[in-house]
Amino acid sequence: MSTATERPVRAGRGPRTPGKLSRAEWIAVLKRSFARFMADDCMGLSQQVAYSSLLAIFPALAGLIGFLGVFHLYGPVLNALEGTVPHSVITFVRSIRSDSRGSATTAAFTIGLIGALWAASGATAAVIKAVNRAYELQETRPFWKVRGIAILLVVLTGFASALVLVLIVLGGDLGKVIGRQKGVGPTFDVVWGALRWPIAFAAILVFFALVYYLAPNVEQRNWKWITPGSLIGSLLWLVLSGLFQLYVTYAGHYSRTYGALATGVILLLWLNYSAMALLFGAEINSELDRRARSNALRT
């Protein structure tokens, strides 16, 4: 396990940029990052982040349903989802709505929203802890500041997750619905199918970059030192998510093994792989910071 520093450190401001690293230097960065990924127990930290995220999903979902109820949006949203998401998801959402029907007041919604944000911020606080480990830093910021950053990350996570859900999970059926309603031809289907994946990837890329910028207890630097880890982490997330989807589709048999728990098990595993990609990107940026500081000291 790595030794954490006592204070925030100045991140790399050397004359070098990631784009000027040679191929041999990039290979060394990747090897060193993987070694630090294992030494910092990022596999275990990924499991912690996944578990905390899973616990936060249900309060967040309840808060979202409360929001829809207060503003009378529950019916239209549910009607839009029917036919595009599995029936089990619709049944689950309706059960939560039924349980909370008697308390759909503004006060109840406000209290529920605060509780949901607090629960979800516990998951993003675990992300902050894990990213600090990757940067070999101890947390010295006051509690209120860390929790504020965690809540901000909750909001960013919500936007990114919603966009990815709409584009990737619901994108195919959504495109068909839009095509029928607008009366557009097959050209729209081709364009929509070609654009929704790059847009989703760009959303994940921006989300990873914001996490790497906000989470670590480190004096921030130019965005050029955050971008490489964001790009590699996002690509790794895309590959892991795709491979896991193929495994679940063709070889998983989770429903027969876990029964009613299959959805939760699949979600937990996917969250774990997502956290692994996020932390590996953080290790990339941390290693680039170390090289930048070394270059700065030699100039």
N, C-alpha and C positions, 0 to 999 in steps of 0.2 A: 504494500500500500504506500502511496506517495506521502511525502511530508508536506503539510499545508503551510503556507506563509502566514505571518501574523497580521499583515496590513495589506490593503489594496496596493497593487503595483501598477506602474505605468506600462501600458501595452506598447507593442512595437511601433516605433516611429522612425526606424532606420531608413536609409536611402533606398533600400531594395523594396520591390513590390512583388506580390505573388506571381505576376505575369513574367517577371524577369528571372525566376528560378529555373535552373537547368533541369533536364529530364532526370539526371542523377539525383539532384536535390529533391525533386518531387518524389522520387522513389524512396529516398531516405525519410522524407516527411511521412509518407504513408506507412512505412515500416515502423517508424517511431510512434506514430499515432496508434497503430494497432497494439504495439507493446504497452503503451500507456493505458489504452482501453482495457486491456486485461489486468494490468497492475492496479488500476484504480477501481477494480471490481465493478465495472460498468454493467456487466451482465446482471449482477445482483441489484444494482441501482435501477436498472431498467424494469426489473420485476417490481421493485418498490413503487416506481412511478406508475406502472400499469395497474397495480392493485389500488393505489390511491385514486387514480383516474376512474377506475370502475366504480369505486364507492361514491365518487362525486357525480356520476352520470345520473343516477336516479333522483337525487334532490334537484339537480339542474333540469331534468325532464319535467319533474313536478312543477317547478317554478315556471317553465315555459308554457305548460298547459294552463297554469293559473293565469298567466299573461293573456293567453288566447281567450280564456273565459271572460276575464274582466272587460276586454275590448271587443267581445262578441265575434271573435275570429275563428273560434274552434271549429264550427261547422264548415265554413268554406275551406279551411286548411285540410280538414279530414277528408272532405270530398275530393280535393285535389290529389291527396295521397292515395286514395282508393284506386286500385288497379295498377299502381306503380310500385308499391311496397308489398312485402309478404303479408298475408292475412293475419298472421300471428302478431305482427307489429301493430296493426290496426286494433286488434282485440286488446292488446296490452295497453295501448294509449286510451282506449275507451274505458278500461277498468280503472285507470288512474283518474280519468275525468269523472267517472261515477263516484269514486271515493271522495273526491273533493268538491262535488257539485254543491253541497250545502254550505260551503265556506268560501264561495267565489265572490268575496267582497274586496274592495280596494285595500282595506286594512290587512285582510288575510293574505292578499297577493303580495303586499309590501313586505310583510313578515316572512312569507315564503321565499320571496326573491332574495332578501338579505341572507336567510339561511342557506339558500342554494349557492349564492355567491361565496359565502364563507366556506361551505363544504368543498366547492370546486377549487377555491383558492388553496385549500390544503393539498390538492393534487399538483397545482402549479408551484407551490412552495417546495414540493418534493423535486420538481424539475430544477428549481433554482439551486437546491442543495446538490443535486447531481452535476449540474453544470459547473458549480464552484469546485467540486471534486476534480472535474476534468481540468480546470485551470489551476489546480493545486492551491486553492485559496480557502481560508476560513472566513465565515460570515461575521463581519464587524459592523454592518449597518444596523441601525435601530429596528426594533420589531415592526413599528408602524410603517417604516419605509419598505421593508421586505414584503409585508402583507399587502401594501398598496401596489407594489410591482406584481405580486401574485394575482391580485384581483384584475389588474390591467391585462395580464396574460390570459386570465379566464375569458375576458371579453374578446381578445384577439383569437383565442382558441375557438370560441364560439363562431366567430365570423368565418375563420378558415374551415372549420368542420362543416358548417352549413353549406359553404360554397362547394367543397369537395363532395359532400353528399348529393347536392343537386346535380353537379356536373357528371360525376362518375357513377354513383349508385342509381340515381333517378334519371340520368341524362338521356339514355336511349328512349325510354317511354315518354319523357318530357318532350323530347324533340318531335316525336310522332304526334303528340297532342297539339303542340304549337303548329306543326305542319297542317294538321286537319283544320284547326280553327282559323288559320290565316289563309288557307287555300293555296299554299306555295307548293311548288313542284319538288321532284326528287333532288334537285340541286341543293335545296336547303338541307336535306338529310345528309348529303355528302359533306357540305360545309360544316354543319353542326357536329357531325361525327369526327371531323378532322380537327376542329378547334377546341372542343370541350376538354380533351386531355391536356394539350399545352396550357390552357388557361388554369386547369386544376393544378398542374405542376408549378406554374408561376405563383399560384396562391400559397402552395406549400413552401416554395423557395422564399417568398417574402416573410412568411410566418417563422420559418427557421431563423432567418436573418434577424428578425425582431427579438426572438428569444435569446440569441447569442449577444445581441446588443444590450438588452435590458437585464438579463438574469445574473451574469457573473459580477462578483464584487471586485470590479476592476475599473480603473480609469479608462474610458473608452478611447478608441482610435478611429482612424479613417475606415469607412465602410469596405475599402478594398481588402482589409485584413479579415473581414467577416464573410465576404462573399464565397471564398473557396470552400469553407466548411459547410456553408448553407447549400451550395451547389452539390457537393459530394453527399451530404446528408440527405438531401431531397431525392437525389438519384437512387441512393441506397434504400430510402423509404419506398420509392416507387417499385424497385425490383423486389424487395421483400414482400410488399403488399401483393404484387402480382403473383409471385410464386406461392404465397400462402393461399391466395384465392384459388389458384389451380389445384393446390393440394386439397383444400376443403371441397372443391367441386368434384374432383375425380377420385380421391383416395381417402378422404377424411373419415366418412361414416360417423360423424360426431353425433348425429341424431340417434343412431342406434346404440352408441356407447353411453352417451350422457343423458339421453331422453330430453326432458324439459329444460335441462341445464345447458343444452348444446349451444344456444345463442350466447349465453354468458361466457362459456368457455372459449368460444371462437372470438368474441370481443376482447376477452382478457389476453389471449395470445396475440391478437393483432395490435393491441395497445403495447404489449411487451416489445414486439418487433419495431413498432414506431419509435418507442423510447430508445431502443438500441441505435437506430439510425440517427436520432437527434443527438445522442451522446457521442457517437463516433464523429459526427460533424464538429462537435465542441472540441474533441481531442485534436482534430485537424487544425482548427483555429488556434488552440493553445500551443501546438507545436510551431505553427507559423509565427506566433508571438515570440516564442523563445528564440527562434532564428532571427527575427527582426531586432530584438534587443541585442543579440550577439553581434549582428551587423552594425548596429548603432554604436556599440562600444568600440568597434574596430575603426570607426571613422572619426 
